[in-house]
Each structure stands twice: as structure tokens, then as C-alpha cells.
């Protein structure tokens, strides 16, 4: 991969990309944030000198891979279930609206023939 990169993130990915750019400015040439989540602090300063900081962290300096994998899977499971519930509630609302309009149509059509 060539460096620096343009980091693209949607929702929580936008927050992660912004954090990446703040912590490793030498690694990021630009950001594309779509519907970004999280609170950004305008007074943020990168730790340990910012631009001079090595964008390649030491192996083993982050959380263990299994922790990252488990947290990622839990987040995606939560988001998928939330999306499914939201879809169901939207479909139910559409069914109620369609039924209401159908009843009005039938009532109006019936009164025209009487």
C-alpha cells in the first residue's frame, strides 16, 4: 500500500478514520467522512509530537487480535439486529398507511356507486 492514504469512513468508521488521522497524521493524506459518528474535539493535539510520530506502531502495542475480532463481531451483530428491527418497523408503518388509504379508496368508491 502506498502512503499516505485517503481514509474513507461511514458512521463509526468515520470516527475511526478521524482518530487515525489525529493519531498518525503522516499516514493520512485526506479524509472522506460520511454520516460520521462520535464526538470530535476541536482542541485535539496528536500525542507524542504528531507529525513526527512513526505511523507503524510496534508489534504487540495494540490490543490482542482476538479482542479486536470479538469487539468487531459484537458491533456488527448489534448493528445488523438493529437494522433488521428498523426494517420491520418501517414495513409495519407502511402496511398501516397502505391499509388506511385502501379503506379510504374503498369507502370513496363505494359512495360514488350508491
N, C-alpha and C positions, 0 to 999 in steps of 0.2 A: 504494500500500500504506500502510495506517495504521501508525503507530508508537506505542509499542513493540509488538513481536510476541512470540508464544509460539513458540519454536523447537522442532521435533519431530525427533528423530533416532534411527535404529536402527543398531546396530553402529558402524561407523566414522563414520556420520552423527551419532551421539550424541556422539562425541568432538569432531567439528567444531562441533556446536551448543554444547557446553560451552566450547570455545575461543572461539567467537563471543561468548558471554555474558561470559566473563572479559575479553576484549579490548575489548568495546563494551557495557558494562552499560546504558548509556542506550538502546540499541537493543532490548534483550531484556527482556520483562516476565516471562517464565517459561520453564521448560524441561520437556520431556517426553522422557526418555531411556529407550529400550527396548534391553535387551541391549547396553549401551554398551561400546565398546572404548576402549582407550587408558588410560594412567595419569594420574590426576588428582592434582595436588599440593595438599594442603590449605593450605599456606602461600603459595599463589599470590597475587600482587598485580598488578592490571592496570597495564600500563606507562603512563607519561605522565599520571598523575592520574586514571585510571579513569573515574569518572562524568562528569568534565568533558571527556573526550575526544570529539571530533567523530565520530559514527558513520558519516559519509560520508568515506571515505578519498579522498585526492587521486587524480584520474585518472592512471593510469600508475604508481602507487606499488606496486602488486602485481606478481606475475609476469605475463609476457605471456600473452595469452589462449590462444595456441597451446600453451604449456607446460601450462596448466591443462587444456585439452582433451585433450592427449596423455596426461597423467597420469591423468585421469579414465577415459579409454577403456582404458588399460592396467589400471587397477584393476578395472573392471567385467569385462574379458575374463578376468583372473585369477580373480575370484570366480565367474564363470559356469562356467569349466572346472572349478574346484574343486567346485562344486555338482553338476555332471554326473558327476564321478568318485565323489563321495559317494553320489549316487543309484544308480550302477551297483553299488557295493559293498554297499549296503543290499539291493538287489534280489537279488544273488548270495547273500547271507546268508539272505534269506527263502526262496529256492529250495532251499538246503541243508536248512533247517529243515523246509520242507514235504515234501521228499523223505524225510527221516528219519521224520517222522510217518506218511507214506504207507506206508513199508516196515513200520513197527510195526503199522499198521492191517491191512495185508495179512497179515502174519505171525499176528496175533491172530485174524483172521477165518478164516484157513486152518486154524489149530489147533482152532477151535471146530467145524468141519465134519468133522474127521478122527475 
